[in-house]
Amino acid sequence: MTATGLARTFTALREFTRERPPLEWCDVCAAPIAPVHDHLLDPGPRRLQCACHACARLLGETPSTRWTLVRHRVERLVDFRLTDDEWRTLGLPIDLAFFVRSGAVDGVVARYPSPGGAVESGVPRTAWNGLVAAYPCLAGLRPEVEAFLVNRTGSRRDHYLVSIDECYRLVGSMRRHWRGFSGGAEVQAQIAQFFAELDGEGGAA
């Protein structure tokens, strides 16, 4: 075999063994989709479904269907100053949580990551109403599909308005990497990476 032929063989072998991104499929029609794709929310079981562009528009923008289109949103609230006392009124046992308007309880619920997935906690109505009065930007959250995301881990005091798919991306990442009782160093690294990506993507408000 000539040198040229040998080089082509090695190139073909490298291409054959090259690591490829995992395939993903639309949960509605089973068509292949890109790693970055649309999502639909089934509000009954509150199940987030991956969707191709066609299914997302057909089902998510048709009023007669049960689906709600999750419109991607990442907005960092740079001037937001949630005090320690205000945070304590929400009654959460963790410093990382997201808040969602829920029709099931006719109010707002908090959800936070855990080794088993998202844990839901009730939010005192008076405490939330006080926050909305102080921070009117919270009043416009779209029910079930947008969230107020708070990161108070370590020295961080960060606040975001995000679409619900971002919240469950964080939940899934922490669930996959959680080790031991407290999560371990790897899960802390995943949290830092997630918020670095949000900061790189989102606009400021």
C-alpha positions as CSV (number, residue, x, y, z in Angstrom):
1,M,0.0,0.0,0.0
2,T,1.3,3.4,-0.9
3,A,1.8,6.2,1.7
4,T,-1.2,8.0,0.3
5,G,-3.4,5.0,0.5
6,L,-2.2,4.3,4.1
7,A,-3.0,7.8,5.1
8,R,-6.5,7.5,3.7
9,T,-7.0,4.3,5.6
10,F,-6.0,5.9,8.9
11,T,-8.3,8.9,8.1
12,A,-11.2,6.5,7.5
13,L,-10.5,4.6,10.7
14,R,-10.4,7.8,12.7
15,E,-13.7,8.9,11.2
16,F,-15.3,5.5,11.9
17,T,-14.2,5.5,15.6
18,R,-14.8,9.2,16.2
19,E,-17.1,9.8,19.2
20,R,-20.5,10.9,18.0
21,P,-23.1,12.8,19.9
22,P,-25.9,10.6,21.2
23,L,-29.0,10.5,19.0
24,E,-32.2,12.0,20.3
25,W,-35.7,11.7,19.0
26,C,-38.9,13.7,19.1
27,D,-41.1,12.2,21.9
28,V,-44.2,12.9,19.7
29,C,-43.3,11.6,16.2
30,A,-40.0,9.8,16.8
31,A,-38.1,11.9,14.2
32,P,-34.4,12.5,15.0
33,I,-33.7,15.9,16.5
34,A,-30.6,18.0,17.3
35,P,-29.1,18.1,20.8
36,V,-30.6,21.7,21.1
37,H,-34.3,21.3,20.4
38,D,-37.8,22.5,21.3
39,H,-39.8,21.2,24.3
40,L,-43.5,20.7,24.9
41,L,-45.1,20.5,28.3
42,D,-48.0,18.1,29.0
43,P,-49.6,20.0,31.8
44,G,-51.6,17.0,33.2
45,P,-48.6,15.0,34.5
46,R,-46.3,18.1,34.1
47,R,-44.1,16.0,31.7
48,L,-41.6,17.8,29.6
49,Q,-41.3,16.3,26.1
50,C,-38.6,16.7,23.5
51,A,-40.0,17.9,20.2
52,C,-39.0,18.4,16.6
53,H,-39.7,21.9,15.2
54,A,-42.8,20.7,13.3
55,C,-44.4,19.0,16.4
56,A,-43.5,21.9,18.6
57,R,-45.3,24.4,16.4
58,L,-48.2,22.2,15.4
59,L,-49.1,21.1,19.0
60,G,-47.7,23.9,21.1
61,E,-49.3,26.8,19.1
62,T,-52.7,25.2,18.5
63,P,-55.2,26.2,21.3
64,S,-57.2,23.0,21.0
65,T,-54.3,20.7,22.1
66,R,-53.3,19.9,25.6
67,W,-49.7,20.8,25.0
68,T,-47.9,24.0,25.9
69,L,-44.9,25.2,23.9
70,V,-41.9,26.0,26.1
71,R,-40.4,29.1,24.7
72,H,-36.7,29.2,25.5
73,R,-35.8,32.0,27.9
74,V,-32.7,32.9,29.9
75,E,-32.6,36.3,31.6
76,R,-30.2,37.2,34.4
77,L,-31.6,39.7,36.9
78,V,-28.4,41.6,37.6
79,D,-30.0,44.2,39.8
80,F,-32.2,41.8,41.8
81,R,-31.4,41.9,45.5
82,L,-33.1,39.1,47.4
83,T,-32.3,39.5,51.1
84,D,-31.6,36.7,53.5
85,D,-34.7,37.5,55.5
86,E,-36.8,37.4,52.3
87,W,-35.3,34.0,51.4
88,R,-36.1,32.6,54.8
89,T,-39.8,33.5,54.5
90,L,-40.0,31.0,51.6
91,G,-39.2,28.2,54.0
92,L,-36.8,26.1,51.8
93,P,-34.2,23.7,53.2
94,I,-31.8,24.3,50.3
95,D,-30.0,27.3,48.6
96,L,-30.8,26.3,45.0
97,A,-34.4,26.3,43.8
98,F,-36.8,27.4,41.1
99,F,-40.3,28.8,41.5
100,V,-43.1,28.1,39.2
101,R,-46.7,29.3,38.9
102,S,-48.8,26.1,39.2
103,G,-52.5,25.8,38.2
104,A,-52.7,22.6,40.3
105,V,-52.4,24.6,43.6
106,D,-53.5,28.0,42.2
107,G,-50.3,29.5,43.4
108,V,-46.5,29.2,43.3
109,V,-44.5,26.1,44.1
110,A,-40.8,25.7,44.7
111,R,-38.8,22.8,43.2
112,Y,-35.2,22.0,43.9
113,P,-32.8,19.3,42.7
114,S,-32.1,16.1,44.7
115,P,-30.5,12.7,44.0
116,G,-34.0,11.4,43.0
117,G,-35.0,14.4,40.8
118,A,-37.0,17.5,41.5
119,V,-38.5,17.8,44.9
120,E,-41.6,20.1,45.2
121,S,-42.4,22.3,48.2
122,G,-45.2,24.7,48.9
123,V,-44.5,28.4,49.1
124,P,-46.4,30.6,51.6
125,R,-48.8,32.8,49.5
126,T,-48.1,35.9,51.7
127,A,-44.3,35.4,51.2
128,W,-44.5,35.1,47.5
129,N,-47.0,38.1,47.2
130,G,-44.5,40.1,49.2
131,L,-41.7,39.3,46.7
132,V,-43.9,40.1,43.7
133,A,-44.8,43.5,45.3
134,A,-41.0,44.2,45.8
135,Y,-39.9,42.7,42.5
136,P,-42.7,43.2,39.9
137,C,-40.7,41.3,37.2
138,L,-41.8,38.1,39.0
139,A,-45.5,38.8,38.2
140,G,-45.1,37.9,34.5
141,L,-44.0,34.3,34.7
142,R,-45.9,32.0,32.3
143,P,-47.6,29.3,34.3
144,E,-45.7,25.9,34.4
145,V,-43.3,26.8,31.6
146,E,-41.2,29.7,33.1
147,A,-39.5,29.9,36.4
148,F,-37.7,32.2,38.8
149,L,-34.4,30.4,39.4
150,V,-32.3,31.2,42.5
151,N,-28.7,30.2,43.2
152,R,-27.5,31.0,46.7
153,T,-24.9,28.2,47.0
154,G,-21.6,29.3,48.6
155,S,-21.1,33.0,48.0
156,R,-23.4,33.1,45.0
157,R,-26.5,35.3,45.0
158,D,-27.8,34.9,41.5
159,H,-31.3,35.2,40.1
160,Y,-32.8,34.4,36.7
161,L,-36.0,34.2,34.8
162,V,-35.7,31.0,32.7
163,S,-37.8,28.6,30.7
164,I,-38.6,25.4,32.6
165,D,-36.4,23.2,30.3
166,E,-33.3,24.9,31.7
167,C,-34.4,24.1,35.3
168,Y,-34.9,20.4,34.4
169,R,-31.5,20.4,32.6
170,L,-30.0,21.4,35.9
171,V,-32.0,18.8,37.8
172,G,-31.0,16.0,35.4
173,S,-27.3,16.9,35.5
174,M,-27.3,16.9,39.3
175,R,-29.1,13.6,39.5
176,R,-26.6,12.0,37.1
177,H,-23.5,13.2,39.0
178,W,-24.7,13.1,42.6
179,R,-22.4,11.1,44.9
180,G,-22.8,10.4,48.6
181,F,-24.9,12.4,51.1
182,S,-24.1,16.0,49.9
183,G,-23.5,15.4,46.2
184,G,-19.7,15.6,46.1
185,A,-17.3,17.7,44.3
186,E,-18.4,16.6,40.8
187,V,-22.0,17.8,41.4
188,Q,-20.6,21.2,42.6
189,A,-18.6,21.4,39.4
190,Q,-21.7,20.7,37.4
191,I,-23.6,23.4,39.2
192,A,-20.8,25.9,38.5
193,Q,-20.7,24.9,34.8
194,F,-24.5,25.2,34.4
195,F,-24.6,28.7,35.7
196,A,-21.5,29.7,33.7
197,E,-23.4,28.6,30.6
198,L,-26.5,30.6,31.7
199,D,-24.4,33.7,32.2
200,G,-22.9,33.2,28.8
201,E,-26.3,32.8,27.1
202,G,-28.7,35.1,28.9
203,G,-29.3,38.8,28.6
204,A,-29.3,41.0,31.6
205,A,-32.3,42.8,33.1
